[in-house]
């Protein structure tokens, strides 16, 4: 059975593929659907953005779509950057530019007040309008300088609770076990079975993919 991850972010695609491996899904990404244009994430919450992406991609492709929206919420910054995490330093900002801006804004914040959390909301949406959602949170703190080469986003400046390493210093398996995205997917796994078990739904998705591929040729 095919499902589309509603992102072109290679880091997210890799993580979601690994976390969804035991469902036996044939995971596709938006890179395989060039006719689906970039979806503007203009919601005020992670849920609004995830729902918009999942619904749009499901309707455009005829396949079940899985979309997430996630970000970093820093206590000392009253929850910022939040839904603006990916563009904190500007619309085309790199991961490094984003976390360096964050570190600069927190340069005078003492260690005991550097608490933060990653939050993730995931939505799985079928073309017939049925959907489920789940949320995950990973608490931790912001470092004073970046460390590590793994991961993406703010991983080099975030130390999860119970560890001394940043997310970027963890192995992928270690990160998946504790991450906000991993926790959200664990919750989603308890709900998603009903969306992928109906034969008619599978037939609709397969037909939708074939129709989409005909449009491209």
Secondary structure, DSSP 8 states (H G I E B T S, - for coil): -EEEES---HHHHHHHHHHTGGGT-EEEEGGG-TTS-------SSHHHHHHHHHHHHHHHHSSEEEEEEEEEEEGGGTT-BGGGGGGTT-TT--HHHHHHHHHHHTTT--GGG-EEEEEEEEEEE-TTS-EEEEEEEEEEEE-SS---SSS-TTGGGEEETT-SSBGGGS-HHHHHHHSHHHHHHHHHHHHHHHHHS-HHHHHHHHHHHHHHHHHH-
